[in-house]
Amino acid sequence: MLFNSIVFVGFLNFIILVYPWLRIKEQNKFLLFASYLFYGYWDWRFSFLLLTSTVVDFWVGQKLQAAVSQKRRRLLLLTSITVNLGILGFFKYFNFFIESATSVLTAIGFEPHIPVLRVILPIGISFYTFKTMTYTFDVYRKKMLPTSNFIDYALFTSFFPQILAGPIDRASNLLPQIAAPRQLTREKVLKGMNLILLGYFKKVAIADTLAPIVGKIFDAPDAMSSGQLWTGVYAYTFQIYGDFSGYTDIARGISLILGFDTMVNFNAPYLSRNITEFWRRWHISLSSWFRDYLYIPLGGNRHGAARTYANLFITMLLCGLWHGAAWTFVLWGAIHGLCLMVHRMTLGGSKPDFSWQQTVSGWATSFVKVFLTFHFVALAWVLFRAPSLESALAYFQGLFRFQPLTGFSIPILFAGGLLIALDFAQTWFGSHTWLTDRQDLRILRYPVAQLLLVSVLAAAIAHVGTITPFIYFQF
């Protein structure tokens, strides 16, 4: 079930009608049922994979609390990691590794006949797998106590606004909110409405408008001029951000309407002045997951410069692989890892300064840094979008033919400028939302907000005409 579908409008409308009238235990059961209905709408069989991860990690959490010996605790943690990454690895990476091994063996003279399975990738599996693992990791580290309520934990893993594309909220943040009584205040409803409206605008008006342009250019880079290829770079840079941050805004908005405060996933990433700052602003729930559960356990920056650089590179390499089972994603992660290493070398290990200097020279320097960081990120997106390494190479070759920029689309820059302007406004004026600050809207009450929400969603979907899936559903 997609956020930008008529079916989802009816689904959400039903939830908003019923949910406020239930007590907390009934609310959680109702949301759990709704979440499995939401996920199973795509293919009900994959709900059993979600349930398997949920049951295993709930059981591991209970046993970790009772375990005394460190050896048993490690065995329990290994059980959780094996089950979760085993399921993820089979469905997402089995064919990738088989095909890669076949290519290597063929290159050295063998003729392998290794079977390739037709495995369908369950949507959202990368997100809910990492989400449920935050629970077992934090219980193992004794940073939180395990829950004894299976319904609450099952709702945490399957919470429908987040299950398909995040944010990858931590158990330490979301589980206590699930267990506690929730009040549906006017302020939360209106703030949620603001986020939903903003999210649909990013998705419908920007991302979906750019999608056909991106598809046409990336599908045939050899047939495009340099100007058209640069158009494709900018178009996809703005499309992926509008699409993904739009989803996050909608997810956070729905969560607020239901009484939950979920984590911020984006913070004006295209205004970053270096690659380190970019990864602190882009897909924050994922980058912080890799930092806390991979980079730091590997040793972080505690064992000298060489080890720090290696840890950075390994983390970003696996971050690239998390995004997709293809060498383009691996290379994309490797390039970001190398850039993070170089940036850290130039910093000499000091903490980056993210403040903006209030001087003309300071603003000019920041603008240059933003310009360079943005274009590094944008060019790296070519690997992310290209269907193969060969296609990506052809794209890069075409970009730098140094031909006149015939075919370059100026409106794409306006679309991107609008997106960045929205980011700027959301970052600097985020606490002053247009809907909640209107004094003449004090009479707005919950049923009116509900009707307004449904009207906006229906209008957005009608405008699109055809349903365009969110990009990160593929991961």
Buried (B, 14 or more C-beta within 10 A) or exposed (E): BBBBBEEBBEBBBEBBEEBBEEEBEEBBBBBBEBBBBBBBBBEEEBBEBBBEBBBBBBBBBBBBEEBEEEEEBEEBBEBBBEBBBEBBBEBBBBBBEBBBEBEEEEEEEEEEEEEEEEEEBBBBBBBBBBBBBBBBBBBBEEEBEBBEBBBBBBBBBBBBBBBBBBBBBBBEBBBEBBBEEBEBEBEBBBBBBBBBBBBBBBBBBBBBBBBEBBBBBBEEBEEBBBBBBBBBBBBBBBBBBBBBBBBBBBBBBBBBBBBBBBBBBBBBBBBBBBBBBBBBBBBBBBBBBBBBBBBBEBEBBEEEEEBBBBBBBBBBBBBBBBBBBBBBBBBBBBBBBBBBBEBBEEEEEEEEEEEEEEEEEEEEBBEEBBEEBBEBBBBBBBBBBBEEBEBBBBBBEBBEEEEEEEBBBEEBBEBBEBBBEBBEBBEEEEEEBEBBEEEEBEEBEBEEBBEBBBEBBBEBBEEBEEBBBBBBBEB
